[in-house]
Amino acid sequence: MSDRPDATCSLLLDVFLPLVGPHGPAVTPSQLCAVGRPVLSMAERLGLSALLYHRLVQHDLIDVYEASVQEYLRAAHAREAARCSAIRQVLGPLLGWLSENVQLIVLKGAAFAHTVYPEPHLRPISDVDLLLPRDDVRRTEELLTERGFRPPERQPRDHGPCLQRQYVEGVCVYLELHDTMVRGGYPTPSWEQVSEPSQLADVFGARVHVPDNRLGAAHAAARLVIGLPMGELRYLVDFVHALARCESPLDELRSLARGLGWEGMFCAAAALSGEELSPALSRRVRWACSRLKRVAGQASVGSLALGHRLQSKVAGALILDHWSDIAMRAAHGARVRLAHPLGR
């Protein structure tokens, strides 16, 4: 398999995404044989080896791989299951206690893992993101400090407060406190827009609020676009799982995203996941992409070095959200190979 950006992009969108998604593999054994090793490498880089193993077994494709690879994937699956169980033991009581003292909504990976994936351990997490009313952020930070949490040595930029604690069980819990769903100057829903349609879910054994599946799909799309320069492509897998759990038609979800200022981001994620857009909308996206291609030239995007097929669709779709300045900066940035082609 070539390491060209467009080849990597094709592997992600044509093989890996359909293979690990919720609708069936859409990949034949012969196709998988041809790209077996790169698929394994992509699963490792995205932290989705356990999900890959689950889907391969589910669709009777595991025998495509030799015995040593099967054992490797089986061990990765078991390791994530054990890790999830250990995290549950400490996080369940903590989230239950915290939700009794402050209003909170669990976001992103932890929410997706417990609402749209077949099993929580199939979507590994490195932290837990909590959305809080702005006035409650400081109080939550104080409550967690009383429970032994401390700030890390370096606070991430463009985040709310981050706190961590090492437990005797060998689990390090890392919490990020947010007062908005997205940052970086992008539009973000108010607390009321998120909390009113939220749903209760069992997250690591605690009954807490998470975004409903429609908002979860829109949020995954926004996080995919905003995080693309850093290679955060796991959100595309989150998006297809969240979309599969939504009973609303695509146009209704797009309308919801438009109300949040995320229509272009939603359309980009939908197009990349294989969903069909209306002819009129497809024309708008193609027009936006053609403008960018004239400026950009070939460029790498993020740690997976993805090419035009992904970059221009996502940056181009930003124009649908009236972010033409960001999208055109992305094109210029790609031409000179800036570190973050989608700008800030």
PLY file of the C-alpha trace (Angstrom):
ply
format ascii 1.0
element vertex 344
property float x
property float y
property float z
element edge 343
property int vertex1
property int vertex2
end_header
0.00 0.00 0.00
1.41 3.38 -1.01
2.15 6.00 1.61
0.83 8.76 -0.65
-1.68 11.00 1.15
-4.51 10.10 -1.23
-3.80 6.39 -0.81
-3.96 6.72 2.98
-7.17 8.67 2.62
-8.69 5.99 0.38
-7.74 3.30 2.88
-9.46 5.22 5.68
-12.66 6.05 3.80
-13.06 3.01 1.54
-11.88 0.16 3.74
-11.30 1.04 7.37
-14.40 3.16 8.01
-16.88 0.72 6.40
-15.14 -2.19 8.13
-15.39 -0.81 11.69
-18.70 1.01 11.23
-22.09 -0.20 12.50
-23.72 -1.12 9.16
-21.67 -4.12 8.10
-18.23 -4.42 6.56
-18.93 -3.63 2.87
-15.46 -5.15 2.45
-14.75 -8.55 0.91
-12.10 -10.92 2.27
-10.03 -10.42 -0.90
-10.12 -6.64 -0.47
-9.08 -6.97 3.15
-6.24 -9.34 2.22
-4.85 -6.70 -0.13
-4.66 -4.02 2.58
-4.57 -6.13 5.74
-1.40 -4.71 7.29
-2.22 -1.01 6.65
-5.66 -1.57 8.20
-4.00 -2.95 11.32
-1.64 0.03 11.43
-4.52 2.48 11.09
-6.46 0.75 13.88
-3.39 1.01 16.12
-2.86 4.71 15.35
-6.50 5.55 16.01
-6.69 3.42 19.15
-9.38 1.22 17.61
-7.76 -2.23 17.58
-10.42 -3.59 19.96
-13.20 -2.32 17.70
-11.48 -3.79 14.64
-11.26 -7.20 16.35
-14.93 -7.00 17.38
-16.06 -6.24 13.81
-13.79 -8.85 12.21
-15.24 -11.55 14.47
-18.78 -10.26 14.01
-18.51 -10.43 10.21
-16.47 -13.67 10.00
-13.42 -11.87 8.60
-10.95 -12.62 11.38
-9.49 -15.59 9.47
-8.16 -13.22 6.82
-5.30 -12.62 9.26
-2.68 -15.13 10.30
-2.81 -16.67 13.77
-0.22 -14.31 15.30
-2.20 -11.24 14.18
-5.44 -12.74 15.46
-3.79 -13.27 18.84
-2.49 -9.69 18.84
-5.97 -8.30 18.15
-7.56 -10.63 20.70
-5.08 -9.39 23.32
-5.80 -5.75 22.41
-9.52 -6.41 22.83
-9.00 -8.09 26.22
-6.67 -5.30 27.34
-9.21 -2.58 26.55
-11.97 -4.53 28.31
-9.83 -4.85 31.45
-8.83 -1.19 31.30
-12.46 -0.11 30.94
-13.43 -2.26 33.94
-10.69 -0.70 36.09
-11.73 2.83 35.07
-15.36 1.99 35.86
-14.47 1.08 39.44
-13.11 4.54 40.22
-15.03 6.76 37.81
-18.51 5.41 38.49
-18.61 6.52 42.15
-16.83 9.78 41.30
-19.26 10.79 38.54
-22.24 9.76 40.68
-21.02 11.90 43.58
-20.17 14.83 41.33
-23.54 14.82 39.56
-25.25 15.11 42.95
-23.35 18.32 43.68
-23.23 20.15 40.32
-25.01 20.10 36.99
-22.93 18.28 34.40
-23.13 16.62 31.00
-20.54 14.03 29.93
-19.24 14.74 26.42
-17.23 13.20 23.61
-15.45 9.84 24.00
-16.93 8.75 27.33
-20.44 9.65 26.15
-20.04 7.98 22.76
-18.57 4.84 24.33
-21.66 4.30 26.48
-24.40 5.36 24.05
-23.52 4.49 20.43
-20.93 1.67 20.53
-21.84 -2.01 21.12
-19.60 -2.13 24.23
-17.92 0.78 26.09
-14.41 -0.64 25.79
-14.60 -0.55 21.99
-14.19 3.23 22.14
-11.15 3.79 24.40
-10.79 7.14 26.14
-7.82 9.01 27.56
-9.85 11.54 29.55
-13.40 12.43 30.57
-14.87 15.69 29.28
-17.50 17.38 31.45
-19.69 20.23 30.22
-20.76 22.55 33.04
-22.68 25.81 33.36
-20.10 28.58 33.32
-20.83 29.56 36.92
-20.22 25.97 38.11
-16.76 25.44 36.65
-14.90 27.00 39.55
-16.99 25.17 42.15
-16.45 21.85 40.38
-12.71 22.47 40.31
-12.76 23.10 44.07
-14.82 19.97 44.76
-12.41 17.82 42.77
-9.40 19.38 44.45
-10.89 18.36 47.80
-11.05 14.80 46.44
-7.34 14.73 45.64
-7.32 15.96 42.06
-4.49 18.26 40.93
-3.72 20.19 37.73
-1.24 18.50 35.36
2.18 20.04 34.89
1.06 21.60 31.62
-2.49 22.79 31.02
-3.63 22.23 27.40
-4.19 25.38 25.41
-7.76 26.34 24.48
-9.21 24.12 27.23
-10.98 24.72 30.48
-9.41 23.52 33.72
-7.85 20.03 33.56
-7.41 17.90 36.69
-5.94 14.47 37.27
-5.57 11.92 40.05
-3.61 8.70 40.28
-5.55 5.96 42.06
-4.03 3.04 43.96
-5.72 0.69 41.50
-3.20 1.92 38.91
-5.78 4.07 37.12
-5.02 7.70 36.35
-8.23 9.71 35.91
-7.90 12.83 33.79
-10.87 15.23 33.76
-11.39 18.24 31.49
-13.95 20.85 32.55
-15.65 22.78 29.75
-18.16 25.60 29.67
-18.60 25.29 25.87
-18.84 22.32 23.51
-16.25 23.72 21.08
-13.66 26.46 21.25
-11.42 28.28 18.80
-13.93 30.94 17.79
-16.47 28.50 16.33
-20.14 28.81 17.28
-21.18 26.73 20.24
-24.61 25.92 21.72
-25.68 27.38 25.02
-26.04 25.27 28.14
-29.83 25.30 27.64
-29.53 24.04 24.05
-27.50 21.08 25.29
-29.15 20.29 28.61
-32.80 20.40 27.56
-32.56 17.56 25.00
-29.94 15.62 26.96
-30.50 11.97 27.89
-29.62 9.91 30.93
-27.10 7.15 30.34
-25.06 4.69 32.34
-21.50 6.04 32.08
-18.99 3.87 33.94
-21.81 2.76 36.23
-23.13 6.25 37.06
-26.45 7.61 35.77
-25.49 10.95 34.29
-26.61 13.23 31.48
-25.08 13.03 28.00
-26.12 14.82 24.76
-28.94 13.11 22.92
-27.85 11.13 19.86
-28.79 13.87 17.38
-26.67 16.47 19.15
-23.99 13.84 19.68
-23.76 13.26 15.91
-23.52 17.00 15.24
-20.86 17.38 17.94
-18.81 14.51 16.50
-18.94 16.21 13.09
-17.78 19.51 14.57
-14.97 17.87 16.54
-13.85 16.00 13.41
-13.50 19.20 11.38
-11.92 21.26 14.15
-9.53 18.48 15.15
-8.56 17.32 11.67
-5.17 19.09 11.66
-4.21 17.07 14.74
-5.32 13.82 13.11
-8.35 13.34 15.37
-10.05 11.03 12.88
-11.58 8.84 15.57
-14.44 11.35 15.54
-15.38 10.16 12.04
-15.91 6.68 13.48
-17.87 8.25 16.36
-19.97 10.13 13.82
-21.05 7.04 11.85
-21.99 5.24 15.08
-23.94 8.24 16.41
-25.70 8.69 13.07
-26.75 5.02 13.10
-28.48 5.55 16.47
-30.46 8.57 15.25
-33.99 7.92 14.07
-34.22 11.35 12.41
-33.67 11.74 8.65
-30.43 13.31 7.47
-32.08 16.59 6.43
-33.54 17.01 9.91
-30.12 16.45 11.48
-28.58 18.91 9.05
-31.21 21.46 10.06
-30.29 20.94 13.72
-26.62 21.41 12.84
-27.45 24.58 10.92
-29.11 26.01 14.04
-25.83 25.42 15.91
-23.70 26.99 13.15
-22.30 23.56 12.22
-24.08 22.79 8.94
-20.92 22.71 6.84
-19.12 20.57 9.38
-22.06 18.16 9.49
-22.20 17.96 5.68
-18.46 17.28 5.51
-18.71 14.44 8.03
-21.80 13.03 6.27
-20.08 13.08 2.87
-16.93 11.46 4.24
-18.96 8.73 5.94
-20.66 7.81 2.67
-24.02 9.51 3.23
-25.65 10.97 0.12
-26.24 14.71 0.15
-28.92 16.40 -1.92
-27.87 17.44 -5.45
-28.08 21.14 -4.58
-25.97 20.70 -1.46
-23.45 18.53 -3.29
-23.03 21.28 -5.87
-22.32 23.81 -3.13
-19.70 21.56 -1.57
-18.06 20.87 -4.95
-17.96 24.60 -5.66
-16.33 25.29 -2.30
-13.79 22.52 -2.84
-12.91 23.76 -6.33
-12.08 27.18 -4.90
-9.76 25.62 -2.37
-8.04 23.28 -4.81
-7.01 26.19 -6.99
-5.16 27.68 -4.04
-3.93 24.76 -2.01
-1.91 22.29 -4.05
-1.06 18.97 -2.49
-0.47 18.97 1.25
-0.44 16.69 4.24
-3.06 16.99 6.94
-2.41 15.80 10.45
-0.53 12.75 11.59
-2.11 10.47 8.95
-0.94 12.66 6.03
-4.31 12.80 4.31
-4.66 14.42 0.91
-7.07 16.48 -1.10
-10.01 14.13 -0.93
-10.40 14.71 2.80
-8.84 18.12 3.25
-10.75 19.97 0.53
-14.10 18.42 1.47
-13.82 19.45 5.08
-12.26 22.86 4.56
-14.60 23.51 1.65
-17.66 22.62 3.68
-16.64 25.21 6.25
-17.69 27.81 3.68
-21.26 26.57 4.14
-21.01 27.82 7.72
-19.81 31.23 6.47
-16.30 30.47 7.67
-14.79 31.38 4.30
-11.91 33.21 5.99
-10.94 30.05 7.91
-11.42 27.84 4.87
-9.32 30.04 2.59
-6.61 30.32 5.24
-6.64 26.53 5.27
-5.98 26.49 1.55
-3.15 29.01 1.77
-1.76 27.19 4.79
-1.78 23.91 2.91
0.16 25.46 0.08
2.98 26.54 2.37
2.64 23.37 4.49
1.80 24.97 7.79
1.55 22.66 10.78
-2.20 23.22 11.13
-3.76 23.48 7.66
-7.27 24.28 8.89
-6.14 27.39 10.74
-7.26 28.52 14.13
0 1
1 2
2 3
3 4
4 5
5 6
6 7
7 8
8 9
9 10
10 11
11 12
12 13
13 14
14 15
15 16
16 17
17 18
18 19
19 20
20 21
21 22
22 23
23 24
24 25
25 26
26 27
27 28
28 29
29 30
30 31
31 32
32 33
33 34
34 35
35 36
36 37
37 38
38 39
39 40
40 41
41 42
42 43
43 44
44 45
45 46
46 47
47 48
48 49
49 50
50 51
51 52
52 53
53 54
54 55
55 56
56 57
57 58
58 59
59 60
60 61
61 62
62 63
63 64
64 65
65 66
66 67
67 68
68 69
69 70
70 71
71 72
72 73
73 74
74 75
75 76
76 77
77 78
78 79
79 80
80 81
81 82
82 83
83 84
84 85
85 86
86 87
87 88
88 89
89 90
90 91
91 92
92 93
93 94
94 95
95 96
96 97
97 98
98 99
99 100
100 101
101 102
102 103
103 104
104 105
105 106
106 107
107 108
108 109
109 110
110 111
111 112
112 113
113 114
114 115
115 116
116 117
117 118
118 119
119 120
120 121
121 122
122 123
123 124
124 125
125 126
126 127
127 128
128 129
129 130
130 131
131 132
132 133
133 134
134 135
135 136
136 137
137 138
138 139
139 140
140 141
141 142
142 143
143 144
144 145
145 146
146 147
147 148
148 149
149 150
150 151
151 152
152 153
153 154
154 155
155 156
156 157
157 158
158 159
159 160
160 161
161 162
162 163
163 164
164 165
165 166
166 167
167 168
168 169
169 170
170 171
171 172
172 173
173 174
174 175
175 176
176 177
177 178
178 179
179 180
180 181
181 182
182 183
183 184
184 185
185 186
186 187
187 188
188 189
189 190
190 191
191 192
192 193
193 194
194 195
195 196
196 197
197 198
198 199
199 200
200 201
201 202
202 203
203 204
204 205
205 206
206 207
207 208
208 209
209 210
210 211
211 212
212 213
213 214
214 215
215 216
216 217
217 218
218 219
219 220
220 221
221 222
222 223
223 224
224 225
225 226
226 227
227 228
228 229
229 230
230 231
231 232
232 233
233 234
234 235
235 236
236 237
237 238
238 239
239 240
240 241
241 242
242 243
243 244
244 245
245 246
246 247
247 248
248 249
249 250
250 251
251 252
252 253
253 254
254 255
255 256
256 257
257 258
258 259
259 260
260 261
261 262
262 263
263 264
264 265
265 266
266 267
267 268
268 269
269 270
270 271
271 272
272 273
273 274
274 275
275 276
276 277
277 278
278 279
279 280
280 281
281 282
282 283
283 284
284 285
285 286
286 287
287 288
288 289
289 290
290 291
291 292
292 293
293 294
294 295
295 296
296 297
297 298
298 299
299 300
300 301
301 302
302 303
303 304
304 305
305 306
306 307
307 308
308 309
309 310
310 311
311 312
312 313
313 314
314 315
315 316
316 317
317 318
318 319
319 320
320 321
321 322
322 323
323 324
324 325
325 326
326 327
327 328
328 329
329 330
330 331
331 332
332 333
333 334
334 335
335 336
336 337
337 338
338 339
339 340
340 341
341 342
342 343
